Amino acid sequence: MTKVLCVGDIHARDKAPRGATEPYMEDLLDLLRQTVKLAEELKVDAVVWSGDVFHEKEPRKTSHATVQRMIEIVQSHTVPLYILPGNHDVSNSRLDSIDEKQPLGVLYRSGAKRLDGWADELLVYGIPWQEGDWNDTPLDPDEDPFWGWTEATHRPASLLVTHASLYPPGTEPPFDVLDIEKLAEVVGHGSVYYGHIHEDHGVYNVGDVQFANMGALSRGSRHEYNVERDIKVCTWEDGVFEEIILDYRPAEDVLLMEEHAEARKEKMDLDGFIASIGSKALEISSTSSVVDYINTRKDVPSLVRKRAVALLENVS
């Protein structure tokens, strides 16, 4: 029997992001301290962080002060803490950069355990962030030590922790994501907890595999889901996830809500502008021809026209 406390993306950083209030890091530290206390109260065997512990991919942008505060959190755990590397924890998608220069490497040296493969004697297996299209990754139980876990190890229901673009079937966004149904078919049975996705997907089943994502611990953007969602972690024990809502500050105290409302209106105006173009054919001889057309649309708010022009100029 293994009981684990799972914690989503943290994104520790020196300064609050543009959409958040300044006590951003203090809020994160408070939430992390709650998870330390929960681990003790629930008598878990281990705590797992599912990646993106730090926000900045460039090591020089994370101060020693922030790293020291995260070390304090790591060393306050009375049970083993396993950390899975996320895409924000590495340089140029190179996992070996963690030990060379990334702040996550310092956390490993301060006492945290790296989750990459089996977690010691626990029924937990970690697959860090992988760059590229996971749909092209061969999932061969005869070749890969994880994909054959049920047959090769004859273990009971196990927990796979990963950092990847996973979405419940039917909710996938219009860009490349991991084929979750294929993953469930190969895994066969057991459970999967994943980071990387900041929305709260909750707990759901695909085939005989139970998936869970509680969303990020951090709320650094003004997306609608950050305004409405609870801040949660979960336990996993004997193949079952249990959600736990943390004591968190309301969105209006954490996010710059006035700016959120303005950004939302701007997006609605921009969506309306795009829809108004419809099937109109433009003679696109250059980016400037499209910019000229946009500037003729006096029925569109000037802020929206400026935003559209800026987007075009950035990609040209």
C-alpha positions in Angstrom: 0.0 0.0 0.0 1.3 3.4 -0.9 -0.3 6.8 0.0 1.0 9.9 -1.8 0.1 13.6 -1.7 0.2 15.0 -5.2 0.9 18.7 -5.8 0.6 20.5 -9.2 2.7 23.2 -10.9 4.2 25.7 -8.4 6.0 28.3 -10.6 8.0 30.0 -7.9 9.4 33.3 -9.1 10.9 36.5 -7.7 8.2 38.9 -8.7 4.5 38.6 -9.3 3.5 38.1 -12.9 1.7 40.9 -14.7 -1.8 39.7 -13.9 -1.2 39.0 -10.2 -0.8 41.0 -7.0 2.7 41.4 -5.4 2.3 38.9 -2.5 2.4 36.1 -5.2 5.4 34.3 -3.7 4.0 34.6 -0.2 0.8 33.0 -1.3 2.7 30.1 -2.9 4.8 29.6 0.2 1.6 29.6 2.4 0.0 27.0 0.2 3.2 24.8 0.2 3.3 25.0 4.0 -0.3 23.7 4.1 0.8 20.7 2.0 3.7 20.0 4.4 1.2 20.0 7.3 -1.3 17.9 5.3 1.4 15.3 4.6 2.0 14.9 8.3 -1.7 14.9 9.3 -2.7 12.3 6.6 0.4 10.2 7.3 1.3 9.8 3.6 4.3 7.8 2.5 5.6 10.6 0.2 4.8 13.9 -1.4 5.1 14.4 -5.2 5.5 17.7 -7.0 4.5 17.2 -10.7 6.9 19.7 -12.3 7.4 23.4 -13.1 8.7 24.1 -9.6 10.3 27.3 -10.8 8.8 29.6 -13.4 11.8 31.1 -15.2 13.7 28.8 -17.6 16.8 31.0 -17.5 18.5 30.3 -14.1 19.9 33.9 -13.7 16.3 35.1 -13.4 15.6 33.2 -10.2 17.3 34.8 -7.2 19.2 33.0 -4.5 16.6 34.4 -2.1 13.7 32.5 -3.9 15.8 29.3 -4.1 16.6 29.5 -0.4 12.9 29.9 0.5 12.1 26.8 -1.6 14.9 24.9 0.1 13.2 25.7 3.4 10.0 24.2 2.1 11.8 21.1 0.9 13.6 20.5 4.2 10.5 21.1 6.3 9.0 17.8 4.9 9.1 14.9 7.4 8.4 12.4 4.6 10.2 11.9 1.3 9.5 14.6 -1.3 9.8 13.6 -4.9 10.0 16.2 -7.6 9.3 15.5 -11.3 11.1 17.8 -13.7 8.8 20.0 -15.8 9.4 22.0 -19.0 10.1 25.2 -17.0 12.7 23.4 -14.9 15.1 22.7 -17.7 17.2 24.6 -20.2 16.7 24.0 -23.9 14.7 20.9 -23.1 17.8 19.2 -21.7 17.2 17.2 -18.5 21.0 17.2 -17.8 20.8 21.0 -17.5 19.1 20.5 -14.1 22.2 19.3 -12.4 24.4 21.8 -14.4 22.7 25.1 -13.6 19.0 24.9 -12.9 17.7 25.9 -9.4 15.7 22.6 -9.3 19.1 20.9 -9.1 19.8 22.8 -5.9 16.5 21.4 -4.4 17.6 17.9 -5.2 20.9 18.5 -3.5 19.1 20.0 -0.5 17.1 16.8 0.1 14.4 16.4 -2.5 14.4 13.2 -4.6 14.3 13.2 -8.4 11.2 11.4 -9.8 12.3 9.8 -13.0 11.4 6.1 -13.2 10.4 4.1 -10.1 10.3 6.0 -6.8 12.3 3.7 -4.6 10.0 1.0 -3.1 6.8 3.1 -3.7 4.3 2.2 -6.3 5.0 5.4 -8.1 6.7 5.9 -11.5 7.7 9.3 -13.0 8.1 10.4 -16.6 9.5 13.9 -16.8 8.7 16.5 -19.5 9.5 15.2 -23.0 10.0 17.7 -25.8 8.3 16.9 -29.1 5.1 15.1 -30.2 4.3 12.4 -27.7 1.9 10.9 -30.2 4.9 9.7 -32.2 6.5 8.1 -29.1 6.4 4.3 -29.5 4.6 2.8 -26.5 6.0 -0.7 -26.6 5.5 -2.7 -23.4 8.3 -5.1 -24.5 10.8 -2.2 -24.9 10.0 0.5 -22.4 10.4 -0.3 -18.6 7.3 1.7 -17.7 4.8 0.8 -20.4 5.0 -2.8 -19.3 4.7 -2.1 -15.6 1.6 -4.4 -15.0 3.1 -7.4 -16.8 6.8 -6.9 -16.1 6.5 -6.1 -12.4 3.3 -7.8 -11.4 2.7 -4.9 -9.0 -0.8 -3.8 -7.8 -2.3 -0.7 -9.1 0.5 1.9 -9.5 0.6 5.6 -10.0 2.2 7.2 -13.0 3.2 10.9 -12.5 4.0 12.9 -15.6 4.3 16.4 -16.9 2.5 16.5 -20.3 -0.3 18.0 -22.4 -3.1 15.6 -21.3 -6.8 16.5 -21.6 -10.0 14.6 -20.9 -11.4 13.1 -24.1 -13.6 15.7 -26.0 -11.9 18.7 -24.4 -8.7 18.7 -26.3 -7.6 22.2 -27.6 -6.8 22.7 -31.3 -3.0 21.9 -31.0 -0.9 18.8 -30.5 -1.6 16.9 -27.2 -0.8 13.5 -26.0 -3.4 10.9 -27.1 -4.9 10.1 -23.8 -6.9 7.2 -25.0 -3.8 5.6 -26.5 -2.0 6.1 -23.2 -4.9 4.6 -21.2 -4.9 1.6 -23.6 -1.2 1.0 -23.1 -1.1 1.5 -19.4 -4.1 -0.9 -19.0 -4.9 -0.2 -15.4 -3.7 2.0 -12.6 -3.7 5.8 -12.1 -2.1 8.8 -13.8 -1.5 12.2 -12.2 -0.2 14.9 -14.5 1.1 18.5 -14.2 1.7 21.1 -17.0 -2.0 21.9 -17.4 -3.0 24.7 -15.1 -6.8 24.2 -15.4 -8.5 21.9 -12.9 -9.5 18.7 -14.8 -10.5 16.9 -11.6 -10.6 13.1 -11.5 -11.9 11.1 -14.4 -11.6 7.7 -16.0 -10.4 6.7 -19.5 -10.9 2.9 -19.9 -9.7 1.3 -16.7 -7.2 4.0 -16.0 -8.1 6.8 -13.5 -6.6 10.2 -14.4 -6.2 13.3 -12.2 -5.1 16.9 -12.5 -5.9 19.4 -9.8 -4.6 22.4 -11.7 -1.6 24.5 -10.8 -0.9 25.7 -7.3 -0.1 29.1 -8.7 -2.5 31.6 -10.1 -0.3 33.8 -12.3 -2.6 34.7 -15.1 -6.0 36.3 -15.6 -7.5 33.4 -17.4 -11.1 32.7 -16.5 -10.3 29.3 -14.9 -8.0 31.1 -12.4 -10.8 33.4 -11.4 -13.3 30.6 -10.7 -11.3 27.5 -9.6 -10.5 26.2 -6.2 -6.8 25.6 -5.3 -6.5 21.9 -4.7 -4.1 19.0 -4.2 -5.0 15.3 -3.9 -4.0 12.1 -2.3 -3.6 8.8 -4.1 -4.0 5.5 -2.2 -4.7 2.0 -3.5 -5.7 3.3 -7.0 -8.0 6.1 -5.7 -7.6 9.9 -5.9 -9.1 12.1 -3.2 -9.3 15.9 -3.8 -8.4 18.3 -1.1 -9.2 22.0 -1.2 -6.5 24.2 0.3 -7.2 27.4 2.3 -6.5 30.0 -0.4 -7.2 33.7 -0.9 -10.1 34.7 -3.2 -9.2 35.6 -6.8 -10.0 39.3 -6.2 -7.1 39.4 -3.7 -4.7 37.6 -5.9 -5.4 38.7 -9.4 -5.7 42.2 -10.8 -9.4 42.0 -11.5 -9.9 45.3 -13.2 -7.2 44.5 -15.7 -8.8 41.0 -16.1 -12.1 42.6 -17.1 -10.4 44.9 -19.6 -8.4 42.0 -21.1 -11.6 39.9 -21.4 -13.4 42.7 -23.2 -10.4 43.2 -25.5 -10.5 39.5 -26.3 -14.2 39.6 -27.0 -13.8 42.6 -29.3 -10.9 40.8 -31.1 -12.9 37.6 -31.5 -15.8 39.7 -32.9 -13.5 41.4 -35.4 -12.1 38.1 -36.6 -15.6 36.7 -37.0 -16.6 39.8 -38.9 -14.0 39.1 -41.6 -15.8 35.9 -42.4 -14.8 34.4 -45.7 -13.7 37.7 -47.2 -10.7 37.2 -49.5 -7.8 39.5 -49.0 -5.1 40.2 -51.5 -2.2 39.4 -49.3 0.9 40.6 -51.1 2.6 41.4 -47.8 1.9 41.9 -44.1 1.4 45.6 -44.8 -1.5 44.9 -47.0 -3.3 43.1 -44.1 -2.4 45.9 -41.7 -3.8 48.5 -44.2 -7.1 46.5 -44.3 -7.3 46.4 -40.5 -6.7 50.1 -40.2 -9.6 50.8 -42.6 -12.0 49.1 -40.2 -13.2 52.1 -38.3 -16.1 50.1 -36.9 -13.6 48.2 -34.8 -12.3 49.8 -31.6 -8.8 51.3 -32.0 -7.4 49.2 -29.2 -8.4 46.0 -31.0 -6.9 47.3 -34.3 -3.7 48.1 -32.5 -3.6 44.7 -30.9 -4.2 42.9 -34.3 -1.5 45.0 -36.0 1.0 44.3 -33.2 0.4 40.6 -33.5 1.0 40.7 -37.2 4.1 42.7 -36.9 5.5 40.3 -34.2 5.2 37.3 -36.5 6.3 39.0 -39.7 
